[in-house]
């Protein structure tokens, strides 16, 4: 796909752009320090950005623990939504996780975030439980979603580091 968008490993210089997306996407955005810690100190963490030139237009992060990938966050800048970026980021992080030995993926999503739930369900995630009062800002419940990974789906999929 030659749309000028490409996925790359997140680095510290990407964090200001990521924080812009965070502020547009979440009521309680992560701090710069939280992202710096994730990408420089957490050996379980894997973070990627979607770029349009130098601009960060989306990002995804996950922790890889044994054979499970736990998506910590994913967001796309509002002006770049509805262009398949979230889907590409989900596919790329799952392919990366699979190559590293993960065989299932999990995430939490706000009970009220129907758009995100629809994306995850389209991608094969299903609700398996609830974390009551999970979100500290308003006490909203989180739905726990899981997806099994398989070789056919992820063997060749990944555009990380490849400029389309």
C-alpha positions as CSV (number, residue, x, y, z in Angstrom):
1,X,0.0,0.0,0.0
2,X,1.6,3.2,-1.1
3,X,-0.2,5.8,1.0
4,X,2.9,7.4,2.5
5,X,2.2,5.8,5.9
6,X,4.6,3.4,7.6
7,X,5.1,1.7,10.9
8,X,8.3,2.1,12.9
9,X,9.6,1.3,16.4
10,X,8.7,4.1,18.8
11,X,11.6,6.1,20.1
12,X,11.9,8.9,22.7
13,X,11.7,11.6,20.0
14,X,8.2,10.3,19.0
15,X,6.8,10.8,22.5
16,X,5.6,14.5,22.0
17,X,3.6,13.4,19.0
18,X,2.3,10.4,20.8
19,X,1.2,12.6,23.7
20,X,-0.8,14.9,21.3
21,X,-2.7,11.8,20.2
22,X,-3.1,10.7,23.9
23,X,-4.7,14.0,24.8
24,X,-7.1,13.8,22.0
25,X,-8.0,10.2,22.7
26,X,-8.1,9.5,26.5
27,X,-9.5,11.3,29.5
28,X,-6.4,10.5,31.5
29,X,-3.4,10.5,29.1
30,X,-0.1,8.8,29.9
31,X,2.7,11.2,31.0
32,X,5.9,11.6,29.0
33,X,7.7,9.8,31.8
34,X,5.4,6.8,31.5
35,X,6.2,6.4,27.8
36,X,10.0,7.0,28.3
37,X,10.0,4.3,31.0
38,X,8.1,1.9,28.8
39,X,10.4,2.2,25.8
40,X,13.7,2.5,27.7
41,X,13.3,0.5,30.9
42,X,10.6,-2.1,30.4
43,X,12.0,-5.2,28.7
44,X,8.5,-6.6,28.2
45,X,7.3,-3.5,26.3
46,X,7.1,-3.1,22.6
47,X,5.8,0.1,21.1
48,X,5.3,1.2,17.5
49,X,4.2,4.3,15.7
50,X,2.5,4.9,12.4
51,X,4.2,7.8,10.6
52,X,3.2,10.1,7.8
53,X,6.7,11.5,7.0
54,X,7.9,12.6,10.4
55,X,4.4,13.1,11.9
56,X,3.2,10.4,14.3
57,X,-0.4,9.7,13.3
58,X,-1.0,6.6,15.5
59,X,0.7,4.3,17.9
60,X,0.3,0.9,19.6
61,X,2.0,-0.7,22.6
62,X,2.1,-4.1,24.2
63,X,3.7,-6.1,26.9
64,X,4.9,-9.5,25.9
65,X,4.7,-11.9,28.9
66,X,5.5,-15.5,28.2
67,X,3.2,-16.5,25.3
68,X,0.7,-13.6,25.8
69,X,0.7,-10.1,24.2
70,X,-1.1,-7.5,26.3
71,X,-2.0,-4.4,24.3
72,X,-1.4,-1.5,26.7
73,X,-2.6,1.2,24.4
74,X,-3.5,2.1,20.9
75,X,-4.7,5.3,19.4
76,X,-4.9,7.2,16.1
77,X,-4.9,11.0,15.8
78,X,-8.6,12.2,15.2
79,X,-7.7,13.7,11.8
80,X,-6.3,10.4,10.7
81,X,-9.1,8.1,11.9
82,X,-11.3,5.9,9.6
83,X,-8.4,5.2,7.2
84,X,-7.4,1.7,8.4
85,X,-4.5,2.9,10.6
86,X,-5.8,1.2,13.8
87,X,-6.3,-2.1,11.9
88,X,-2.8,-1.9,10.4
89,X,-1.3,-1.2,13.9
90,X,-3.3,-4.1,15.4
91,X,-2.1,-6.5,12.7
92,X,1.5,-5.3,13.0
93,X,1.7,-5.7,16.8
94,X,0.0,-9.1,16.7
95,X,2.4,-10.3,13.9
96,X,5.3,-9.0,16.0
97,X,4.0,-10.7,19.1
98,X,3.5,-14.0,17.2
99,X,7.1,-13.9,15.9
100,X,8.3,-13.5,19.5
101,X,6.3,-16.5,20.7
102,X,2.9,-15.1,21.7
103,X,-0.1,-17.3,20.9
104,X,-2.8,-15.0,22.3
105,X,-3.5,-11.3,22.7
106,X,-5.5,-9.5,25.3
107,X,-6.6,-5.9,26.0
108,X,-9.0,-3.9,28.2
109,X,-11.4,-1.4,26.7
110,X,-13.9,0.9,28.3
111,X,-17.4,-0.5,28.4
112,X,-18.7,2.7,26.7
113,X,-16.1,2.7,23.9
114,X,-18.2,1.0,21.3
115,X,-16.1,2.1,18.3
116,X,-13.0,0.5,19.8
117,X,-14.9,-2.7,20.7
118,X,-16.2,-2.9,17.1
119,X,-12.7,-2.7,15.7
120,X,-11.4,-5.3,18.1
121,X,-14.3,-7.7,17.4
122,X,-13.7,-7.2,13.6
123,X,-10.2,-8.3,14.3
124,X,-11.3,-11.4,16.1
125,X,-11.2,-10.3,19.8
126,X,-14.1,-11.4,22.0
127,X,-15.2,-10.3,25.4
128,X,-14.3,-12.8,28.1
129,X,-14.8,-10.8,31.3
130,X,-15.1,-7.5,33.1
131,X,-12.8,-5.5,35.4
132,X,-15.2,-3.6,37.6
133,X,-14.3,0.1,38.2
134,X,-11.0,-0.4,36.2
135,X,-10.6,3.2,35.1
136,X,-9.5,5.5,37.9
137,X,-10.7,8.8,36.3
138,X,-14.4,7.8,36.4
139,X,-14.6,4.3,37.8
140,X,-15.9,2.9,34.5
141,X,-15.7,-0.9,34.0
142,X,-13.3,-2.4,31.5
143,X,-14.2,-5.2,29.2
144,X,-11.5,-7.9,28.9
145,X,-11.0,-9.1,25.4
146,X,-8.9,-12.0,24.1
147,X,-7.8,-13.2,20.7
148,X,-6.0,-16.5,19.8
149,X,-3.2,-16.0,17.3
150,X,-2.5,-18.4,14.5
151,X,0.4,-18.9,12.2
152,X,-1.5,-18.5,8.9
153,X,-2.8,-15.1,10.0
154,X,0.5,-13.7,11.2
155,X,3.3,-15.5,9.4
156,X,3.8,-12.9,6.7
157,X,2.0,-9.9,8.0
158,X,4.0,-6.9,9.1
159,X,4.9,-3.6,7.8
160,X,7.0,-2.5,10.7
161,X,10.0,-0.5,9.5
162,X,8.9,-0.8,5.9
163,X,8.0,2.5,4.1
164,X,5.2,1.6,1.8
